[in-house]
Amino acid sequence: MCPRLLQIGPFTIYGYGLMLALGFIVANALLTSELKRKSMNIDVSVPFLQISKLLYLVVVGLFVISYTLQYSLGQLLENIVSSALHGLIAVAVLAVGWFLFGTVATKQPSKAKNFDLATAITFIALVGGVLGSKLLFLFENLKDVASEPFGLAFSPSGLTFFGGLILVTVLLYWTCRKAGVPFLSMADATAPGLLLAYGIGRIGCHLAGDGDYGVPTTLPWGTDYSKGTYPPSVAFKGFPEITSKFPGGVVPDTTLCHPTPMYEFLLCGFLFLLLWRFRKTLKPDGKIFMLYLMFAGTERFFVEFIRVNPRVILGLSEAQLIALGLLFIGMYGWYRLSPKASR
């Protein structure tokens, strides 16, 4: 495991963050290519800037509220004044706010800056994806949030993918509607890159060892996550069905576990190739996206059986229930878009 890849002065490059960034770069390249092929990469500055303002307010609000709850507003101001790094971050945040609510607000957005659809989708997927993933994670861990709100809200780990997918889908639907872009055609262009980006991001989870791995295994490729940010002794602590198998009820950190993030990377890579292969031939618009929903839901549903997550109903985890929802939506959408259903 390698949670921290490199330290440059006060800046730390994390394995998870690097792979997340790489995933978005790859997704953006694939998306731009698809939108150009479809002649859809139009200017969407007006709705994009409106969404940007909303995301800015939510992120800043979450930061201030969570920090104040864990520490105090006075300590926040003191850190900004006393620390050069914190001061620079504060200046950058204010500069972004001034750009969004000051400079742009005084002009017609489309004349102030041109933002094409690919740029808008990538930005919304990056910021909205991380924000939605973090918000769902916080909701799932309300008991821990009460004791450490800021630490959990802004830690580099602790993201629930489906939260990001849901929020980003809503924001992109609104953006497309305002810009007059067919949502299903846009979704088709986004789907292959999104699936591959998710797989690449899972490599980051593997490097971080943040608890996304699976149950103990004796298979030859079992992985040691003892140096991860969430080692087995902590990850399995609340699961007596696993801890009872070890002396003292504690799972040793060196216990080999299923590298489920790498399973997902391999699965998503294969499924991406299928989507990419059929992206030009599957008609009408929306079928590639429905296939993506079925692929994403199915792979996550089955991987969850060897991951450690609380079971909420019928022996299924929350992620599995959401995955089933995606699968059924994809199946229903596929049926509705088929020629037989339109008769």
C-alpha positions as CSV (number, residue, x, y, z in Angstrom):
1,M,0.0,0.0,0.0
2,C,1.1,3.5,-0.7
3,P,-1.4,6.1,0.6
4,R,1.2,8.9,0.3
5,L,3.2,8.8,-2.9
6,L,5.2,12.0,-2.6
7,Q,5.9,14.9,-0.3
8,I,6.8,18.3,-1.8
9,G,7.2,20.8,1.0
10,P,3.9,21.2,2.7
11,F,2.1,19.5,-0.1
12,T,1.4,15.7,-0.1
13,I,0.5,13.8,-3.2
14,Y,-1.8,10.9,-2.3
15,G,-2.2,7.7,-4.3
16,Y,-6.0,8.0,-4.2
17,G,-6.0,11.7,-5.4
18,L,-3.5,11.0,-8.2
19,M,-5.6,8.1,-9.5
20,L,-8.8,10.1,-9.2
21,A,-7.2,12.9,-11.2
22,L,-5.9,10.4,-13.8
23,G,-9.4,8.9,-14.1
24,F,-11.0,12.3,-14.8
25,I,-8.3,13.1,-17.4
26,V,-9.0,9.9,-19.2
27,A,-12.7,10.4,-19.0
28,N,-12.5,14.0,-20.2
29,A,-10.4,12.9,-23.3
30,L,-12.9,10.1,-24.2
31,L,-15.9,12.4,-23.6
32,T,-14.4,15.3,-25.7
33,S,-13.8,12.8,-28.5
34,E,-17.4,11.5,-28.3
35,L,-19.0,14.9,-28.1
36,K,-17.0,16.1,-31.2
37,R,-18.1,13.0,-33.1
38,K,-21.7,13.7,-32.2
39,S,-21.3,17.5,-32.9
40,M,-22.6,18.2,-29.4
41,N,-19.7,20.1,-27.8
42,I,-21.5,23.4,-27.7
43,D,-21.2,26.4,-25.4
44,V,-23.1,25.9,-22.1
45,S,-21.7,28.8,-20.1
46,V,-24.9,30.0,-18.6
47,P,-26.1,26.8,-16.9
48,F,-22.5,25.8,-16.1
49,L,-21.8,28.9,-14.2
50,Q,-25.0,28.6,-12.3
51,I,-24.1,25.1,-11.2
52,S,-20.6,26.3,-10.3
53,K,-22.0,28.9,-8.0
54,L,-24.2,26.3,-6.3
55,L,-21.3,23.9,-5.8
56,Y,-19.0,26.7,-4.5
57,L,-21.6,27.7,-1.9
58,V,-22.1,24.1,-0.8
59,V,-18.4,23.3,-0.5
60,V,-17.5,26.5,1.3
61,G,-20.5,26.1,3.6
62,L,-19.6,22.5,4.4
63,F,-16.0,23.5,5.2
64,V,-17.0,26.4,7.5
65,I,-19.8,24.5,9.3
66,S,-17.8,21.2,9.8
67,Y,-14.6,23.1,11.0
68,T,-16.6,25.3,13.4
69,L,-18.3,22.3,14.9
70,Q,-15.1,20.4,15.4
71,Y,-12.9,23.3,16.5
72,S,-14.2,26.9,16.4
73,L,-14.6,29.8,14.1
74,G,-11.9,31.7,16.0
75,Q,-9.4,28.9,15.4
76,L,-10.2,28.9,11.7
77,L,-9.5,32.6,11.5
78,E,-6.3,32.2,13.5
79,N,-5.0,29.4,11.3
80,I,-5.7,31.5,8.2
81,V,-3.7,34.4,9.6
82,S,-0.8,32.4,11.1
83,S,-0.3,29.9,8.4
84,A,1.0,30.9,5.0
85,L,-0.5,27.8,3.3
86,H,-3.9,28.3,4.9
87,G,-3.7,32.0,4.0
88,L,-3.1,31.1,0.3
89,I,-5.9,28.6,0.3
90,A,-8.3,31.3,1.8
91,V,-7.2,33.8,-0.9
92,A,-7.7,31.2,-3.6
93,V,-11.2,30.4,-2.3
94,L,-12.1,34.1,-2.1
95,A,-10.7,34.6,-5.7
96,V,-12.9,31.9,-7.0
97,G,-15.9,33.4,-5.2
98,W,-15.1,36.9,-6.7
99,F,-14.8,35.4,-10.2
100,L,-18.1,33.6,-9.9
101,F,-20.2,36.2,-8.1
102,G,-18.3,39.4,-9.0
103,T,-16.7,39.4,-12.4
104,V,-19.0,37.0,-14.1
105,A,-22.1,38.4,-12.4
106,T,-21.5,41.8,-14.0
107,K,-21.5,40.4,-17.5
108,Q,-23.4,38.0,-19.7
109,P,-21.9,34.7,-18.7
110,S,-21.5,33.5,-22.3
111,K,-19.6,36.6,-23.1
112,A,-17.4,36.5,-20.0
113,K,-16.1,33.0,-20.7
114,N,-17.0,30.2,-23.0
115,F,-17.4,26.8,-21.4
116,D,-18.1,23.9,-23.8
117,L,-20.1,20.9,-22.8
118,A,-17.1,18.6,-22.3
119,T,-15.5,21.1,-19.9
120,A,-18.8,21.5,-18.0
121,I,-19.4,17.8,-17.7
122,T,-15.8,17.1,-16.5
123,F,-16.0,19.9,-13.9
124,I,-19.4,18.9,-12.6
125,A,-18.3,15.2,-12.5
126,L,-15.1,16.1,-10.6
127,V,-16.6,18.5,-8.0
128,G,-20.1,17.2,-7.9
129,G,-18.9,13.6,-7.9
130,V,-16.5,14.1,-4.9
131,L,-19.1,16.2,-3.1
132,G,-22.0,13.8,-3.6
133,S,-19.7,10.8,-2.6
134,K,-18.7,12.6,0.5
135,L,-22.2,13.7,1.5
136,L,-23.5,10.1,1.2
137,F,-20.5,8.8,3.2
138,L,-21.2,11.4,5.9
139,F,-24.9,10.3,5.9
140,E,-23.9,6.7,6.3
141,N,-21.6,7.5,9.2
142,L,-23.6,10.0,11.2
143,K,-22.5,8.6,14.5
144,D,-18.8,9.2,13.6
145,V,-19.6,12.6,12.1
146,A,-20.8,13.9,15.5
147,S,-17.3,13.4,17.0
148,E,-15.2,14.4,14.1
149,P,-17.2,16.4,11.5
150,F,-14.3,18.3,9.8
151,G,-11.9,15.3,9.8
152,L,-14.4,13.1,8.1
153,A,-15.8,15.7,5.7
154,F,-12.4,16.7,4.3
155,S,-10.3,13.5,4.6
156,P,-8.9,12.2,1.3
157,S,-10.7,8.9,1.9
158,G,-14.3,8.1,2.8
159,L,-16.2,8.5,-0.5
160,T,-19.3,6.6,-1.6
161,F,-19.3,6.4,-5.4
162,F,-23.1,6.1,-5.8
163,G,-23.6,9.4,-4.0
164,G,-21.5,11.1,-6.6
165,L,-23.2,9.4,-9.4
166,I,-26.7,10.4,-8.3
167,L,-25.7,14.1,-7.6
168,V,-23.8,14.4,-10.9
169,T,-26.7,12.9,-12.9
170,V,-29.1,15.4,-11.4
171,L,-26.8,18.3,-12.1
172,L,-26.1,17.2,-15.7
173,Y,-29.7,16.7,-16.4
174,W,-30.5,20.2,-15.3
175,T,-27.5,21.6,-17.3
176,C,-28.6,19.8,-20.5
177,R,-32.2,20.9,-20.1
178,K,-31.2,24.5,-19.7
179,A,-28.8,24.3,-22.6
180,G,-31.2,22.5,-24.9
181,V,-28.9,19.4,-25.2
182,P,-30.5,16.0,-25.5
183,F,-29.8,14.4,-22.1
184,L,-29.7,10.8,-23.3
185,S,-27.3,11.5,-26.2
186,M,-25.0,13.3,-23.7
187,A,-25.3,10.4,-21.3
188,D,-24.3,8.0,-24.0
189,A,-21.2,10.0,-24.7
190,T,-20.3,10.1,-21.0
191,A,-20.9,6.5,-20.1
192,P,-17.8,4.7,-21.5
193,G,-15.4,7.2,-20.0
194,L,-17.3,7.3,-16.7
195,L,-17.0,3.5,-16.3
196,L,-13.3,3.5,-17.1
197,A,-12.7,6.5,-14.7
198,Y,-14.4,4.6,-11.9
199,G,-12.2,1.6,-12.5
200,I,-9.0,3.8,-12.4
201,G,-10.3,5.5,-9.3
202,R,-10.5,2.1,-7.7
203,I,-6.8,1.7,-8.1
204,G,-6.5,4.8,-5.9
205,C,-8.6,3.0,-3.2
206,H,-6.3,0.0,-3.5
207,L,-3.2,2.3,-3.0
208,A,-4.8,4.1,-0.1
209,G,-6.0,0.9,1.6
210,D,-9.0,2.8,2.9
211,G,-11.3,-0.1,3.8
212,D,-12.7,-0.7,0.3
213,Y,-11.0,-4.1,0.2
214,G,-12.7,-7.4,0.8
215,V,-12.9,-10.1,3.4
216,P,-9.8,-12.2,4.5
217,T,-8.8,-14.8,1.9
218,T,-6.2,-17.5,1.4
219,L,-6.1,-17.0,-2.4
220,P,-2.6,-16.4,-3.9
221,W,-3.4,-12.8,-4.8
222,G,-4.6,-11.9,-1.3
223,T,-3.3,-8.5,-0.4
224,D,-1.7,-7.0,2.7
225,Y,-3.4,-3.7,3.6
226,S,-1.5,-3.2,6.9
227,K,0.0,0.1,5.7
228,G,-3.3,1.5,4.4
229,T,-5.2,4.3,6.0
230,Y,-7.8,1.9,7.3
231,P,-6.0,-1.4,8.2
232,P,-7.9,-4.7,8.8
233,S,-7.8,-4.4,12.6
234,V,-10.0,-1.2,12.2
235,A,-12.0,-2.1,9.1
236,F,-13.3,-5.4,10.5
237,K,-13.8,-4.1,14.1
238,G,-17.6,-3.9,13.9
239,F,-18.1,-7.3,12.2
240,P,-18.1,-10.1,14.8
241,E,-18.7,-12.7,12.0
242,I,-15.1,-12.0,11.0
243,T,-13.4,-11.0,14.2
244,S,-14.6,-14.1,16.0
245,K,-12.4,-16.2,13.8
246,F,-9.2,-14.5,15.2
247,P,-7.6,-14.8,18.6
248,G,-8.8,-12.0,20.9
249,G,-11.4,-10.9,18.4
250,V,-9.0,-8.7,16.6
251,V,-8.0,-9.2,12.9
252,P,-4.3,-8.8,12.5
253,D,-3.3,-5.9,10.2
254,T,-1.2,-8.3,8.1
255,T,-4.2,-10.5,7.3
256,L,-4.4,-11.0,3.5
257,C,-7.7,-9.8,2.0
258,H,-9.5,-9.8,-1.3
259,P,-8.2,-6.8,-3.4
260,T,-11.7,-5.9,-4.4
261,P,-10.7,-2.5,-5.8
262,M,-8.5,-4.3,-8.3
263,Y,-11.3,-6.7,-9.2
264,E,-13.5,-3.7,-10.0
265,F,-10.7,-2.1,-12.0
266,L,-10.4,-5.2,-14.2
267,L,-14.2,-5.6,-14.5
268,C,-14.7,-2.0,-15.4
269,G,-11.9,-2.1,-18.0
270,F,-13.5,-5.1,-19.7
271,L,-17.0,-3.5,-19.6
272,F,-15.6,-0.2,-20.9
273,L,-14.3,-2.1,-24.0
274,L,-17.8,-3.4,-24.6
275,L,-19.4,0.0,-24.3
276,W,-16.8,1.6,-26.5
277,R,-17.2,-1.2,-29.1
278,F,-21.0,-0.7,-29.4
279,R,-21.2,3.1,-28.9
280,K,-21.7,3.8,-32.6
281,T,-24.1,1.0,-33.4
282,L,-26.6,0.8,-30.5
283,K,-29.7,2.9,-31.2
284,P,-31.7,5.0,-30.2
285,D,-30.0,7.5,-27.9
286,G,-29.9,6.3,-24.4
287,K,-29.1,2.6,-24.9
288,I,-25.4,2.9,-24.2
289,F,-26.3,4.8,-21.0
290,M,-28.8,2.1,-20.0
291,L,-26.2,-0.5,-20.7
292,Y,-23.8,1.4,-18.5
293,L,-26.3,1.4,-15.6
294,M,-26.8,-2.3,-15.9
295,F,-23.0,-2.9,-16.0
296,A,-22.2,-0.6,-13.1
297,G,-25.1,-2.0,-11.0
298,T,-24.2,-5.6,-11.7
299,E,-20.5,-5.5,-11.0
300,R,-21.0,-3.6,-7.8
301,F,-23.8,-5.8,-6.6
302,F,-21.6,-9.0,-6.9
303,V,-18.4,-7.4,-5.6
304,E,-20.2,-6.3,-2.4
305,F,-20.6,-10.0,-1.4
306,I,-16.9,-10.2,-0.6
307,R,-16.6,-6.7,0.8
308,V,-17.2,-5.6,4.4
309,N,-20.2,-3.3,4.6
310,P,-23.1,-3.2,7.1
311,R,-26.1,-5.2,5.8
312,V,-29.3,-3.3,6.0
313,I,-32.0,-5.6,4.6
314,L,-32.2,-9.1,3.3
315,G,-28.5,-9.6,3.9
316,L,-27.7,-6.8,1.4
317,S,-25.6,-3.7,1.9
318,E,-26.8,-0.2,1.1
319,A,-24.5,-0.2,-1.9
320,Q,-26.1,-3.4,-3.2
321,L,-29.6,-1.9,-2.9
322,I,-28.5,1.2,-4.9
323,A,-26.8,-1.1,-7.4
324,L,-30.0,-3.1,-7.8
325,G,-31.8,0.2,-8.4
326,L,-29.3,1.2,-11.1
327,L,-29.7,-2.3,-12.7
328,F,-33.5,-2.1,-12.7
329,I,-33.5,1.5,-14.1
330,G,-31.1,0.3,-16.8
331,M,-33.3,-2.7,-17.7
332,Y,-36.5,-0.6,-17.7
333,G,-34.8,2.1,-19.8
334,W,-33.5,-0.5,-22.2
335,Y,-36.9,-2.0,-22.6
336,R,-38.6,1.4,-23.1
337,L,-36.1,2.4,-25.8
338,S,-36.5,-0.9,-27.7
339,P,-38.5,-1.0,-30.9
340,K,-41.1,-3.4,-29.4
341,A,-41.9,-1.1,-26.5
342,S,-42.6,1.8,-28.8
343,R,-45.3,0.0,-30.7
